[in-house]
Amino acid sequence: MSCDDLIAYCGLYCGDCHGHQQKIPDLARDLRKELRTQRYDLFANMASEKGFNKDLADYDTCYRVLGAMVKFRCNKACRPGGGPPFCKMRACCQKKEYEGCWECDVFETCDKLDFLRDVHGDAHIKNLRRLRKNGTKAFVKGKHEWYSKPKKRQS
């Protein structure tokens, strides 16, 4: 897979994603394995019941969350067919035969990109501006944003 393949249509760089890097899923897997080996569930139950540490009463929830983190893996970046199959940006770009949203004149105000704000702030918009200005080769070698606190939109 080339570095260009890691540039998502929306301007995010898949190589920056914890799901693509797989470090967090691997650490969560390893921690779950160690917790099972140590029978930490028994300790957590006892410690919470005896009042040593009431927070350990939530151990089962923690273990489930680690399991969800293990599953968050992305073996294929967006461009070569990974990512969510329902992605509106990918469908739009493919329909318009664009390499990515940066080729579109309305990406700054496109509502298809709005759902990214909850997790990425306005990082994707900053990346799209860089991609438009400098192209994909320079973008891959340069700085890319994964999260950037969004500025208030002008109404």
N, C-alpha and C positions, 0 to 999 in steps of 0.2 A: 504494500500500500504506500503510495506516495504521500508526501506531506500535504500536497494540495487536496488529497482525498479527505484529509482531516478538517478541512474548512467546511463547516456546515452551511447550508443555504442561508441561514439566518445570521451568519457572521460569527457565531461562536466557533471556537477551535476545539474539536473533539479531543485532541491530545492533552488538553487542560482538564478534562472531565475525570472525576474520581472513578466513574464507572468504566471509562476506557483505560485509565491507568491501572486499575484493579488493585491498587494497594489497600484501600479501605475494605473492599470485599474480602481480600485475602486475610487482613488482620482480624476482621470480624469472624471469619471462618476459624482461624487459629485460636482466637479467644474462646469461641464456643467449644472447640475441642478440648481446650485446657480446663474450662469450667466443668465439662462432663468428666474428664479424667480425675479432677479433684473432688468430684461430687459436691460441687459448690451449692447445688440446689438444697441439699440437706443442711449445710451450714447456714445458708440464708434463711431457711425456714426456722431453724432453731434460734438463730440470733434475733430474728424479728419477733418470734413468739415470746422469748425470754426478756425482751426489752433492751437487748444490747445495741441493736440498731434497727429501728422501725422502718427505715428506708428499704431494707432488704426484703420487706414484704412485697415489694414490686419486682422481685427478681425474675419471675416468669415473664413479665412484660419486657424487661430488659433483654432476656434471652430471645424472645420473639423478634424484638427490634433488631438484634444482631443478625438473626436469620434473614430478615428483610434486606439488611445491608449486604449480606453475602450474595443475595440474588441480584443486586444492582450491578450488573456487569454489562459491558457493551463490547462485544467482540468485533463488531463491524461499525464503522463510522457512518454518519448520515448519508454522505454522498454515494458510497458504494452499496446503499440499500439497507443500512442499519437504522437505528433510531425508530421513533414511533411511526407505524405505517399510515397513520391518519394525519401526518404533518401537513398543515395548510401551506406553509412556506415552500416546502419541496414541491407539492402539487402545482402551486402557482408558478414557481420558477421553471419547472419542466414544461408547463403549458406555454409559457412565454419564451421558452428556449433560452433562459438566462442561466448563467453559471451560478448566480446567487442573487440575493435581494439587493446587493450593492449596485447591480446594473439597472435597478428600477428607480425611476424618478420620484416615487412617492414613499420610499422606505422609511423616511423620517416620521411619517404620520400613519403608516399602514397599521390597521387594527389587527392584522394577522400576527403581528409581532408582540402585541400587548401581553399575552399570557407569559412571556419570558420575564417580564418585569418583577414578578414575585420572587423569583430565584436569582435572577441575574442583574436586577436593577436596570441600568441603561448600557451595560457592557456591550451588548450586541449592537446597539446603535453606534457606539464609539468604534467598534470593530468594523462595521459596515462603512463608516466614513473613511477609515484607514484603507480598507480594501478598495473603495472607489478611487481614492486619491493615489495610492501607491501600487495597487495590483496584488495578486495572490503571492507571487514569489517574495516580495518585500514583506508582506504580512507574515508569512510563515517564519521568516528570519527575524522579524521584529517583535515588538510588544503586542500581546493580545490581552484583552480583558476577559475575566470570567465573572466577576461581580464588580459593579460600580454603582455607588449610591446615586439613584436618579435625581435629576433636578426636577422641580415642579414644572409641569407642562403649562404653557401659556394658553389660556382659553380664548 
